[in-house]
Amino acid sequence: MNETKQYLNEELAKINEWEKDQSDLWFWEKLGRLPFKLLDKFTPQFLQNKVGVILDELGSYIQSGGKYLSSVKSLRSYYPEKGITALEEVDRLPISDMDEAVTKLSGNRKRIATVQGASTGFGGIFTLSIDIPLLLGMQLKTLQDIALCYGYDPNDKQERMFIVKILQFVSSDIVGKKAILNQITHMNNPSLPANREVISELQGWREVVFSYRDQIGWKKLFQMIPVAGLLFGAFINRSAVNDIAEAGMMLYRKRKIMERLQSVTEVIEE
């Protein structure tokens, strides 16, 4: 690896700038959510119940990984020309190679999400209920595979908590985003004193449920027009996976860069 301290600091600065840019989205997110207070009254109960399953699914995922776990064996497909089969080998790769693998992975998952969203949008209200767990599963799988590409093991419970925090980050407003970034910083540095912002955390989980509810609302709104339902379903699912992949790449890059900077600093001190 030919990664100098200057290079790592420059890359870290880019990620910090990205984190600041996330705060620009909160006003439009809140503005776009207003119509759904009305939509709630017309959304069938079984769909509302399906959204409630999200929290149960995430809780189960954190505890055991359940049906969502990715295998370390898949590393070979992410680094086909390097013959990578173990996380220890990934850790010796340049960050640019990791970025390239994640970029290819993200492009593939976005294409799959587009097809999935189009098919459920075309199927109307009956396939719409199936789309919720499918989309959640794809988001979790995408984040796990990004973790693998950067050399982290999603089978580890602490890593699964980190992955859920990224999912929560993407769905939160500015208040939740700030709190989650603070939590992630503490997760990366266990030596720092814990300072959890409980109210903001609750707001963040509220946003996760609202985010899925909003997606259902838009699909329901357009499902009466088959072509519109197909196109909008494809757009919604592709956007959801794109946002997850971008956040996952940025936050895992940050972890890896900070680890490399720490290693460089220790070598200099010696």
Secondary structure, 3 states (H helix, E strand, C coil): CCCCHHHHHHHHHHHHHHHHHHHHHHHHHHHHHCCHHHHHHHCCHHHHHHHHHHHHHHHHHHHHCHHHCCCHHHHHHHCCCCCCCCHHHHCCCCHHHHHHHHHHHHHHHHHHHHHHHHHHHHHCHHHHHHHHHHHHHHHHHHHHHHHHHCCCCCCCHHHHHHHHHHHHHHHCCHHHHHHHHHHHHHHHCCCCCCCCCHHHHHHHHHHHHHHHHHHHHHHHHHCCCHHHHHHHHHHHHHHHHHHHHHHHHHHHHHHHHHHHHHHHHHHHHC
